[in-house]
Amino acid sequence: MSTSPSSAAEVRDPVLQEGYRRCAELTREYGTTYFWGAALLPRSRRRHVYAVYALCRLADDIVDVPDDADRDVAELTSRLAAFAGSFRTALADGGSDDPVLAAVAQTVRAVEIEPECFDRFFGAMAMDLTTTSYRTWDDLLGYMEGSAAVIGEMMLPVLDPIAPAARQPARSLGLAFQLTNFLRDVGEDLGYGRVYVPQEDLERFGADPAERRVTPEWRALMAFEVARNRQLYRAADAGIPLLPPRSARCVATARVLYARILDLIEQADGDVFGERLRVPTWRKAGMAARIFVGGPSGAQARPGPAVAGPAGVDREVA
């Protein structure tokens, strides 16, 4: 891929400097795995990770309103549309009075992210305002196309892949990250009136998240979903050798840290209804340092068993 000269140059515009600073702060506060993974990139590319993350974070904050709050769907839909419109205007005009949007627009142009990716992303965010559950895994994948797979596509130009074949693994990694979040955050998402675990899976195992209890049925369900999640990570691993060394270290760090959450779910016996399961910040920093020194090889999370059953993961993530 070609990169414009501005992607490698120092940012001197005060508005852009402030925008990238705010993007870094948002990433450090809310996306620590992205933050520590991006720490392994050159500074000229690191800021682009922060910018993409910040845009996604701000959009997500608009639609994530607790179910017991005064939730006005029409108002939230209008706010999301206004935010998306402001971003598109910044992209078209080459800047914005909003420092964060100015920085994001600069990043999109500098590394040549396809603008169409953002159409899919904002479409998925709008779904969160009207859709509270998904009948099948295919239905959930339809949502994750715009909320997860497309994030992998947005991040890929930042990483400067050495082969076009890196695209599908990047999409798989986006799916893997989000499914990990869904499994960890089952209890939290109930508070937003949402259940992301496919209804067909809940029925198959006889599990009900609304009970907020770890039953044998719930354990079996979580084991199935964790195995599905690990298969997504395996599909994503094929893309790491298709990245230049520092990008490979960045992705390997984020991949290992996110996959560790699956280990925590297993160690908690599938209990995702209490305290949020987290990889400590000191461990994230230590993993980033270890991969920086030793490279991504040998740092992958344990693979886990292949998923079995009717979900057809092999076909859907290939």
Backbone hydrogen bonds in HBPLUS format (Angstrom, degrees):
<---DONOR---> <-ACCEPTOR-->    atom                        ^
c    i                          cat <-CA-CA->   ^        H-A-AA   ^      H-
h    n   atom  resd res      DA  || num        DHA   H-A  angle D-A-AA Bond
n    s   type  num  typ     dist DA aas  dist angle  dist       angle   num
A0004-SER N   A0110-ALA O   3.24 MM 106  5.32 154.0  2.31 158.1 159.3     1
A0007-SER N   A0004-SER O   3.01 MM   3  5.78 158.8  2.06 123.3 128.7     2
A0008-ALA N   A0005-PRO O   3.14 MM   3  5.74 149.6  2.24 114.6 122.1     3
A0017-GLN N   A0013-ASP O   2.87 MM   4  6.13 160.7  1.90 157.9 164.5     4
A0018-GLU N   A0014-PRO O   2.96 MM   4  6.13 161.9  1.99 146.5 150.7     5
A0019-GLY N   A0015-VAL O   2.88 MM   4  6.09 155.0  1.94 144.6 152.6     6
A0020-TYR N   A0016-LEU O   2.85 MM   4  6.04 170.0  1.86 160.5 160.9     7
A0021-ARG N   A0017-GLN O   3.00 MM   4  6.12 147.8  2.11 140.8 150.3     8
A0022-ARG N   A0018-GLU O   2.98 MM   4  6.24 156.5  2.03 149.1 154.5     9
A0023-CYS N   A0019-GLY O   2.92 MM   4  6.20 155.1  1.98 147.5 155.2    10
A0024-ALA N   A0020-TYR O   2.96 MM   4  6.13 157.1  2.01 144.3 149.6    11
A0025-GLU N   A0021-ARG O   3.03 MM   4  6.32 152.6  2.11 143.8 151.4    12
A0026-LEU N   A0022-ARG O   2.93 MM   4  6.22 161.6  1.96 154.3 158.2    13
A0027-THR N   A0023-CYS O   3.00 MM   4  6.23 158.1  2.05 147.6 153.8    14
A0028-ARG N   A0024-ALA O   2.88 MM   4  6.06 160.5  1.92 149.4 155.0    15
A0029-GLU N   A0025-GLU O   2.96 MM   4  6.11 152.9  2.03 147.6 154.8    16
A0030-TYR N   A0026-LEU O   2.91 MM   4  5.94 166.6  1.93 152.0 155.7    17
A0031-GLY N   A0027-THR O   2.76 MM   4  4.65 141.0  1.91 123.2 134.8    18
A0034-TYR N   A0031-GLY O   3.04 MM   3  5.41 115.3  2.47 108.1 122.6    19
A0035-PHE N   A0031-GLY O   2.91 MM   4  6.17 156.5  1.97 151.3 159.2    20
A0036-TRP N   A0032-THR O   2.91 MM   4  6.10 167.6  1.93 154.3 154.9    21
A0037-GLY N   A0033-THR O   2.98 MM   4  6.06 153.1  2.06 144.1 152.3    22
A0038-ALA N   A0034-TYR O   2.82 MM   4  5.89 162.9  1.85 150.1 155.0    23
A0039-ALA N   A0035-PHE O   3.08 MM   4  6.27 128.2  2.36 135.8 149.1    24
A0040-LEU N   A0037-GLY O   3.20 MM   3  5.96 167.2  2.21 118.1 122.0    25
A0041-LEU N   A0038-ALA O   2.93 MM   3  5.37 168.1  1.94 119.2 123.0    26
A0045-ARG N   A0042-PRO O   2.91 MM   3  5.50 151.0  1.99 117.9 126.5    27
A0046-ARG N   A0042-PRO O   2.82 MM   4  5.94 152.0  1.90 154.4 162.9    28
A0048-HIS N   A0045-ARG O   2.99 MM   3  5.35 135.5  2.19 105.5 117.8    29
A0049-VAL N   A0046-ARG O   3.09 MM   3  5.44 127.2  2.38 105.8 118.4    30
A0050-TYR N   A0046-ARG O   3.27 MM   4  6.70 160.1  2.31 150.7 155.7    31
A0051-ALA N   A0047-ARG O   2.96 MM   4  6.20 149.5  2.06 141.7 150.0    32
A0052-VAL N   A0048-HIS O   3.07 MM   4  6.29 167.3  2.09 151.2 152.9    33
A0053-TYR N   A0049-VAL O   2.98 MM   4  6.16 168.8  1.99 155.3 158.9    34
A0054-ALA N   A0050-TYR O   2.85 MM   4  5.97 159.9  1.89 148.2 154.1    35
A0055-LEU N   A0051-ALA O   3.11 MM   4  6.35 162.9  2.14 152.4 155.3    36
A0056-CYS N   A0052-VAL O   3.20 MM   4  6.46 168.6  2.22 152.5 155.3    37
A0057-ARG N   A0053-TYR O   2.83 MM   4  6.03 156.8  1.88 155.2 162.7    38
A0058-LEU N   A0054-ALA O   2.95 MM   4  6.10 165.1  1.97 155.6 158.1    39
A0059-ALA N   A0055-LEU O   3.11 MM   4  6.32 160.1  2.15 150.3 155.4    40
A0060-ASP N   A0056-CYS O   2.95 MM   4  6.06 159.0  1.99 146.3 152.7    41
A0061-ASP N   A0057-ARG O   2.91 MM   4  6.14 148.8  2.01 146.5 155.0    42
A0062-ILE N   A0059-ALA O   3.11 MM   3  5.32 133.1  2.34  99.8 112.0    43
A0064-ASP N   A0060-ASP O   2.98 MM   4  6.05 139.0  2.16 151.7 163.3    44
A0065-VAL N   A0063-VAL O   3.09 MM   2  5.89 122.2  2.44 109.5  93.7    45
A0069-ALA N   A0066-PRO O   3.05 MM   3  5.35 163.5  2.07 112.5 116.9    46
A0067-ASP N   A0191-GLY O   2.72 MM 124  5.78 166.7  1.74 144.3 148.9    47
A0071-ARG N   A0069-ALA O   2.84 MM   2  5.47 118.3  2.22 113.8  96.4    48
A0076-LEU N   A0072-ASP O   2.94 MM   4  6.23 163.7  1.96 158.5 163.6    49
A0077-THR N   A0073-VAL O   2.80 MM   4  5.93 155.9  1.86 149.5 156.5    50
A0078-SER N   A0074-ALA O   2.99 MM   4  6.20 152.8  2.07 142.2 149.4    51
A0079-ARG N   A0075-GLU O   2.90 MM   4  6.20 153.1  1.97 147.4 155.0    52
A0080-LEU N   A0076-LEU O   2.89 MM   4  6.11 160.4  1.93 150.6 155.5    53
A0081-ALA N   A0077-THR O   2.96 MM   4  6.14 161.3  2.00 146.3 151.7    54
A0082-ALA N   A0078-SER O   2.90 MM   4  6.08 151.7  1.98 144.3 152.4    55
A0083-PHE N   A0079-ARG O   2.94 MM   4  6.18 155.7  2.00 147.1 153.4    56
A0084-ALA N   A0080-LEU O   2.88 MM   4  6.13 164.8  1.90 154.2 158.4    57
A0085-GLY N   A0081-ALA O   2.84 MM   4  5.97 152.4  1.91 142.1 150.5    58
A0086-SER N   A0082-ALA O   2.88 MM   4  6.11 151.3  1.96 144.6 152.1    59
A0087-PHE N   A0083-PHE O   3.01 MM   4  6.30 154.5  2.07 148.3 154.9    60
A0088-ARG N   A0084-ALA O   2.98 MM   4  6.26 163.2  2.01 150.1 154.4    61
A0089-THR N   A0085-GLY O   2.90 MM   4  6.08 153.2  1.97 146.8 154.4    62
A0090-ALA N   A0086-SER O   2.96 MM   4  6.16 157.3  2.01 144.2 150.3    63
A0091-LEU N   A0087-PHE O   2.92 MM   4  6.22 152.3  2.00 149.2 157.2    64
A0092-ALA N   A0088-ARG O   2.91 MM   4  6.13 155.4  1.97 145.0 151.5    65
A0093-ASP N   A0089-THR O   2.78 MM   4  5.90 159.1  1.82 154.0 159.8    66
A0094-GLY N   A0090-ALA O   2.91 MM   4  5.70 127.0  2.20 135.5 146.6    67
A0095-GLY N   A0090-ALA O   3.03 MM   5  4.86 135.9  2.23 134.8 142.5    68
A0102-ALA N   A0098-ASP O   2.88 MM   4  6.07 155.5  1.94 158.5 166.8    69
A0103-ALA N   A0099-PRO O   2.92 MM   4  6.14 153.6  1.99 145.5 152.0    70
A0104-VAL N   A0100-VAL O   2.89 MM   4  6.20 161.0  1.92 153.9 159.3    71
A0105-ALA N   A0101-LEU O   2.90 MM   4  6.00 167.3  1.92 148.3 152.1    72
A0106-GLN N   A0102-ALA O   2.97 MM   4  6.13 153.8  2.04 142.5 150.1    73
A0107-THR N   A0103-ALA O   2.93 MM   4  6.20 155.6  1.99 148.6 155.0    74
A0108-VAL N   A0104-VAL O   2.92 MM   4  6.24 162.8  1.95 157.5 161.5    75
A0109-ARG N   A0105-ALA O   3.12 MM   4  6.34 161.0  2.16 148.8 153.1    76
A0110-ALA N   A0106-GLN O   2.80 MM   4  5.90 160.7  1.83 150.7 157.3    77
A0111-VAL N   A0107-THR O   3.06 MM   4  6.11 173.4  2.06 158.3 157.8    78
A0112-GLU N   A0108-VAL O   3.02 MM   4  5.49 113.5  2.48 125.6 139.6    79
A0113-ILE N   A0108-VAL O   3.04 MM   5  4.96 147.7  2.15 134.0 143.3    80
A0117-CYS N   A0114-GLU O   3.00 MM   3  5.76 155.3  2.06 122.7 128.8    81
A0118-PHE N   A0115-PRO O   3.01 MM   3  5.68 142.2  2.15 116.0 124.4    82
A0119-ASP N   A0116-GLU O   3.04 MM   3  5.17 132.9  2.26 100.3 113.2    83
A0120-ARG N   A0116-GLU O   3.37 MM   4  6.83 157.1  2.42 153.9 157.7    84
A0121-PHE N   A0117-CYS O   3.03 MM   4  6.32 154.8  2.10 143.0 150.8    85
A0122-PHE N   A0118-PHE O   2.93 MM   4  6.01 175.6  1.93 148.1 149.2    86
A0123-GLY N   A0119-ASP O   3.04 MM   4  6.10 146.7  2.15 140.5 150.1    87
A0124-ALA N   A0120-ARG O   3.08 MM   4  6.34 151.2  2.16 146.3 152.5    88
A0124-ALA N   A0121-PHE O   3.11 MM   3  5.28 120.1  2.49  99.4 113.3    89
A0125-MET N   A0121-PHE O   3.04 MM   4  6.41 156.8  2.09 151.5 158.4    90
A0126-ALA N   A0122-PHE O   3.04 MM   4  6.24 151.8  2.12 142.2 148.9    91
A0127-MET N   A0123-GLY O   3.20 MM   4  6.50 140.4  2.36 136.4 146.6    92
A0127-MET N   A0124-ALA O   3.02 MM   3  5.01 122.4  2.37  94.1 109.3    93
A0128-ASP N   A0125-MET O   3.15 MM   3  5.36 131.8  2.39  99.5 111.4    94
A0129-LEU N   A0126-ALA O   3.08 MM   3  5.51 155.5  2.14 110.0 117.5    95
A0130-THR N   A0127-MET O   3.02 MM   3  5.41 152.8  2.10 111.2 119.3    96
A0131-THR N   A0127-MET O   2.77 MM   4  5.55 154.2  1.83 171.4 173.7    97
A0195-VAL N   A0132-THR O   2.84 MM  63  6.16 157.3  1.89 161.7 167.9    98
A0199-GLN N   A0134-TYR O   2.89 MM  65  6.20 163.7  1.92 155.7 161.2    99
A0200-GLU N   A0135-ARG O   2.94 MM  65  5.98 149.2  2.04 159.6 163.9   100
A0140-LEU N   A0136-THR O   3.02 MM   4  6.40 155.8  2.08 146.7 153.0   101
A0141-LEU N   A0137-TRP O   2.84 MM   4  6.11 156.3  1.90 150.5 157.5   102
A0142-GLY N   A0138-ASP O   3.01 MM   4  6.29 139.7  2.18 140.6 151.0   103
A0142-GLY N   A0139-ASP O   3.10 MM   3  5.10 124.8  2.42  93.0 107.2   104
A0143-TYR N   A0139-ASP O   3.34 MM   4  6.81 146.5  2.46 143.2 150.5   105
A0143-TYR N   A0140-LEU O   3.06 MM   3  5.23 121.2  2.42  99.7 113.5   106
A0144-MET N   A0140-LEU O   2.87 MM   4  6.18 164.1  1.90 153.6 158.7   107
A0145-GLU N   A0141-LEU O   2.84 MM   4  5.92 126.8  2.13 141.4 152.5   108
A0146-GLY N   A0143-TYR O   3.15 MM   3  5.93 137.7  2.34 117.9 124.6   109
A0147-SER N   A0143-TYR O   3.24 MM   4  6.42 139.1  2.41 137.5 148.5   110
A0148-ALA N   A0144-MET O   2.81 MM   4  4.95 142.9  1.95 134.1 135.8   111
A0149-ALA N   A0144-MET O   2.89 MM   5  6.23 155.1  1.96 152.5 160.6   112
A0150-VAL N   A0145-GLU O   3.12 MM   5  6.02 136.0  2.32 136.7 147.9   113
A0151-ILE N   A0148-ALA O   2.94 MM   3  5.15 132.6  2.17 101.9 115.6   114
A0152-GLY N   A0148-ALA O   3.35 MM   4  6.86 149.0  2.46 150.8 158.0   115
A0152-GLY N   A0149-ALA O   3.12 MM   3  5.35 122.8  2.46 100.2 113.4   116
A0153-GLU N   A0149-ALA O   3.27 MM   4  6.72 147.3  2.38 140.2 149.2   117
A0154-MET N   A0150-VAL O   2.88 MM   4  6.21 148.9  1.98 144.8 153.2   118
A0155-MET N   A0151-ILE O   2.92 MM   4  6.16 159.3  1.96 152.1 157.0   119
A0156-LEU N   A0152-GLY O   3.05 MM   4  6.05 141.1  2.20 141.3 150.9   120
A0158-VAL N   A0155-MET O   3.01 MM   3  5.38 127.5  2.29 109.7 123.7   121
A0159-LEU N   A0156-LEU O   2.94 MM   3  5.16 128.9  2.21 104.2 117.8   122
A0160-ASP N   A0157-PRO O   3.24 MM   3  5.09 152.3  2.33  95.9 104.0   123
A0162-ILE N   A0242-LEU O   2.88 MM  80  5.56 168.0  1.89 149.6 153.7   124
A0166-ALA N   A0163-ALA O   3.19 MM   3  6.01 166.9  2.21 123.3 125.4   125
A0167-ARG N   A0164-PRO O   3.17 MM   3  6.11 175.7  2.17 129.5 130.4   126
A0170-ALA N   A0166-ALA O   3.08 MM   4  6.18 152.1  2.16 148.2 156.3   127
A0171-ARG N   A0167-ARG O   3.03 MM   4  6.37 150.8  2.11 150.5 158.5   128
A0172-SER N   A0168-GLN O   2.91 MM   4  6.22 157.3  1.96 152.3 158.9   129
A0173-LEU N   A0169-PRO O   2.86 MM   4  6.12 148.7  1.96 146.2 154.5   130
A0174-GLY N   A0170-ALA O   3.08 MM   4  6.37 154.3  2.15 143.9 150.2   131
A0175-LEU N   A0171-ARG O   3.02 MM   4  6.37 157.0  2.08 149.5 155.5   132
A0176-ALA N   A0172-SER O   2.81 MM   4  6.06 156.0  1.87 147.0 154.3   133
A0177-PHE N   A0173-LEU O   2.89 MM   4  6.09 166.4  1.91 155.0 157.4   134
A0178-GLN N   A0174-GLY O   3.14 MM   4  6.34 165.5  2.16 146.9 150.8   135
A0179-LEU N   A0175-LEU O   2.90 MM   4  6.10 163.6  1.93 154.7 159.4   136
A0180-THR N   A0176-ALA O   3.02 MM   4  6.18 157.5  2.07 149.1 155.2   137
A0181-ASN N   A0177-PHE O   3.06 MM   4  6.43 154.8  2.13 146.6 153.3   138
A0182-PHE N   A0178-GLN O   2.85 MM   4  6.18 158.7  1.89 153.2 159.2   139
A0183-LEU N   A0179-LEU O   2.95 MM   4  6.21 159.8  1.99 153.5 157.5   140
A0184-ARG N   A0180-THR O   2.99 MM   4  6.19 166.3  2.01 153.3 157.2   141
A0185-ASP N   A0181-ASN O   2.86 MM   4  5.82 153.1  1.93 151.4 158.9   142
A0189-ASP N   A0185-ASP O   2.76 MM   4  5.87 165.3  1.78 163.6 166.7   143
A0190-LEU N   A0186-VAL O   3.14 MM   4  6.38 141.4  2.29 144.4 153.8   144
A0191-GLY N   A0188-GLU O   3.01 MM   3  5.43 135.3  2.21 105.8 117.3   145
A0192-TYR N   A0189-ASP O   2.89 MM   3  5.10 146.2  2.01 104.0 114.6   146
A0194-ARG N   A0189-ASP O   3.03 MM   5  5.34 168.0  2.05 145.1 141.6   147
A0193-GLY N   A0190-LEU O   2.97 MM   3  4.91 158.3  2.02 104.7 109.6   148
A0201-ASP N   A0198-PRO O   3.05 MM   3  5.41 131.5  2.30 104.6 116.9   149
A0202-LEU N   A0198-PRO O   3.18 MM   4  6.62 158.3  2.23 151.0 157.0   150
A0203-GLU N   A0199-GLN O   2.96 MM   4  6.19 160.4  2.00 153.7 158.5   151
A0204-ARG N   A0200-GLU O   2.99 MM   4  6.04 151.3  2.07 135.0 143.3   152
A0205-PHE N   A0201-ASP O   3.10 MM   4  6.31 157.5  2.15 151.9 155.6   153
A0206-GLY N   A0202-LEU O   2.87 MM   4  5.73 117.1  2.27 134.7 151.0   154
A0207-ALA N   A0202-LEU O   2.95 MM   5  5.00 151.4  2.04 144.0 148.6   155
A0211-GLU N   A0208-ASP O   3.13 MM   3  5.83 158.4  2.18 117.7 123.5   156
A0212-ARG N   A0209-PRO O   2.89 MM   3  5.34 149.7  1.98 113.5 122.8   157
A0218-TRP N   A0215-THR O   3.04 MM   3  5.01 115.8  2.46  95.0 110.7   158
A0219-ARG N   A0215-THR O   2.96 MM   4  6.28 159.7  2.00 157.4 162.5   159
A0220-ALA N   A0216-PRO O   3.06 MM   4  6.27 158.4  2.11 145.3 150.5   160
A0221-LEU N   A0217-GLU O   3.01 MM   4  6.26 157.0  2.07 145.5 151.8   161
A0222-MET N   A0218-TRP O   2.92 MM   4  6.18 166.6  1.94 155.2 158.1   162
A0223-ALA N   A0219-ARG O   2.93 MM   4  6.13 154.7  2.00 148.5 155.5   163
A0224-PHE N   A0220-ALA O   3.09 MM   4  6.31 154.4  2.16 145.1 151.4   164
A0225-GLU N   A0221-LEU O   2.99 MM   4  6.32 161.4  2.02 154.8 159.6   165
A0226-VAL N   A0222-MET O   2.84 MM   4  5.94 159.0  1.88 150.9 156.7   166
A0227-ALA N   A0223-ALA O   3.06 MM   4  6.19 157.5  2.11 142.4 148.2   167
A0228-ARG N   A0224-PHE O   3.02 MM   4  6.31 155.3  2.09 146.0 153.0   168
A0229-ASN N   A0225-GLU O   2.85 MM   4  6.07 155.0  1.91 146.0 153.2   169
A0230-ARG N   A0226-VAL O   2.89 MM   4  6.20 154.9  1.96 150.3 156.4   170
A0231-GLN N   A0227-ALA O   3.12 MM   4  6.37 142.9  2.26 141.6 151.1   171
A0231-GLN N   A0228-ARG O   3.17 MM   3  5.22 125.2  2.49  93.9 107.9   172
A0232-LEU N   A0228-ARG O   3.23 MM   4  6.64 145.5  2.36 143.6 152.3   173
A0232-LEU N   A0229-ASN O   3.09 MM   3  5.19 122.8  2.43  97.2 111.3   174
A0233-TYR N   A0229-ASN O   3.12 MM   4  6.56 152.7  2.20 147.1 154.5   175
A0234-ARG N   A0230-ARG O   2.96 MM   4  6.25 152.5  2.03 144.0 151.3   176
A0235-ALA N   A0231-GLN O   3.03 MM   4  6.31 153.9  2.10 144.5 150.9   177
A0236-ALA N   A0232-LEU O   3.00 MM   4  6.29 145.5  2.12 143.4 153.3   178
A0236-ALA N   A0233-TYR O   3.08 MM   3  4.95 117.9  2.48  90.5 106.3   179
A0237-ASP N   A0233-TYR O   2.97 MM   4  6.21 139.1  2.14 146.7 157.4   180
A0239-GLY N   A0236-ALA O   2.98 MM   3  5.78 163.5  2.00 124.7 129.6   181
A0240-ILE N   A0237-ASP O   3.19 MM   3  5.61 151.6  2.28 111.2 118.2   182
A0242-LEU N   A0239-GLY O   3.00 MM   3  5.21 146.3  2.11 106.3 116.9   183
A0243-LEU N   A0240-ILE O   3.22 MM   3  5.63 150.0  2.31 121.7 120.5   184
A0247-SER N   A0244-PRO O   3.06 MM   3  5.45 117.4  2.47 113.2 128.5   185
A0248-ALA N   A0244-PRO O   2.85 MM   4  5.98 158.1  1.90 160.5 167.1   186
A0249-ARG N   A0245-PRO O   2.98 MM   4  6.26 153.2  2.06 147.9 154.4   187
A0250-CYS N   A0246-ARG O   3.05 MM   4  6.26 154.5  2.11 140.9 147.8   188
A0251-VAL N   A0247-SER O   2.96 MM   4  6.23 168.2  1.97 158.0 159.1   189
A0252-ALA N   A0248-ALA O   2.88 MM   4  5.95 160.7  1.92 147.4 153.7   190
A0253-THR N   A0249-ARG O   2.98 MM   4  6.08 155.5  2.05 145.4 151.2   191
A0254-ALA N   A0250-CYS O   3.17 MM   4  6.48 168.9  2.18 152.2 154.2   192
A0255-ARG N   A0251-VAL O   2.83 MM   4  5.95 161.0  1.87 153.0 159.1   193
A0256-VAL N   A0252-ALA O   2.96 MM   4  6.04 166.4  1.98 148.9 152.1   194
A0257-LEU N   A0253-THR O   3.02 MM   4  6.16 168.2  2.04 153.9 157.5   195
A0258-TYR N   A0254-ALA O   2.97 MM   4  6.05 163.8  1.99 149.0 153.7   196
A0259-ALA N   A0255-ARG O   2.98 MM   4  6.07 163.8  2.00 147.7 152.9   197
A0260-ARG N   A0256-VAL O   3.03 MM   4  6.20 135.5  2.23 141.6 152.8   198
A0261-ILE N   A0258-TYR O   3.01 MM   3  5.61 149.2  2.11 113.3 121.6   199
A0262-LEU N   A0259-ALA O   3.00 MM   3  5.47 137.6  2.18 109.0 119.4   200
A0263-ASP N   A0260-ARG O   2.98 MM   3  5.05 119.2  2.36  96.5 111.7   201
A0264-LEU N   A0260-ARG O   3.03 MM   4  6.46 150.7  2.11 147.4 155.8   202
A0265-ILE N   A0261-ILE O   2.93 MM   4  6.26 149.5  2.03 146.8 154.9   203
A0266-GLU N   A0262-LEU O   3.06 MM   4  6.36 157.7  2.11 146.6 151.9   204
A0267-GLN N   A0263-ASP O   2.84 MM   4  6.13 159.1  1.88 150.6 157.0   205
A0268-ALA N   A0264-LEU O   2.90 MM   4  6.06 138.2  2.08 140.7 151.5   206
A0270-GLY N   A0265-ILE O   2.89 MM   5  5.22 164.5  1.92 162.5 158.3   207
A0269-ASP N   A0266-GLU O   2.93 MM   3  5.02 156.0  1.99 110.1 113.5   208
A0271-ASP N   A0268-ALA O   3.09 MM   3  5.38 158.5  2.14 108.4 115.2   209
A0283-ARG N   A0280-PRO O   2.99 MM   3  5.32 125.9  2.30 102.9 116.8   210
A0284-LYS N   A0280-PRO O   3.08 MM   4  6.50 150.0  2.18 148.3 157.4   211
A0285-ALA N   A0281-THR O   2.90 MM   4  6.21 164.9  1.92 159.2 162.3   212
A0286-GLY N   A0282-TRP O   2.96 MM   4  6.06 154.2  2.03 138.1 145.8   213
A0287-MET N   A0283-ARG O   2.86 MM   4  6.01 155.8  1.92 146.3 152.3   214
A0288-ALA N   A0284-LYS O   2.98 MM   4  6.22 161.8  2.01 150.2 155.0   215
A0289-ALA N   A0285-ALA O   3.02 MM   4  6.27 158.7  2.06 147.4 153.0   216
A0290-ARG N   A0286-GLY O   2.89 MM   4  6.10 157.0  1.95 147.0 153.6   217
A0291-ILE N   A0287-MET O   2.93 MM   4  6.12 165.3  1.95 156.5 159.2   218
A0292-PHE N   A0288-ALA O   2.91 MM   4  6.00 148.4  2.02 142.1 151.7   219
A0293-VAL N   A0289-ALA O   3.10 MM   4  6.32 150.4  2.20 144.7 151.1   220
A0294-GLY N   A0290-ARG O   2.83 MM   4  5.97 170.2  1.84 152.9 156.3   221
A0295-GLY N   A0291-ILE O   2.67 MM   4  4.66 141.1  1.82 129.4 134.7   222
A0299-ALA N   A0296-PRO O   3.20 MM   3  5.63 159.6  2.24 134.2 133.2   223
A0316-GLU N   A0312-GLY O   3.23 MM   4  6.43 159.0  2.28 149.2 155.5   224
A0317-VAL N   A0313-VAL O   3.00 MM   4  6.02 146.4  2.11 163.9 166.6   225
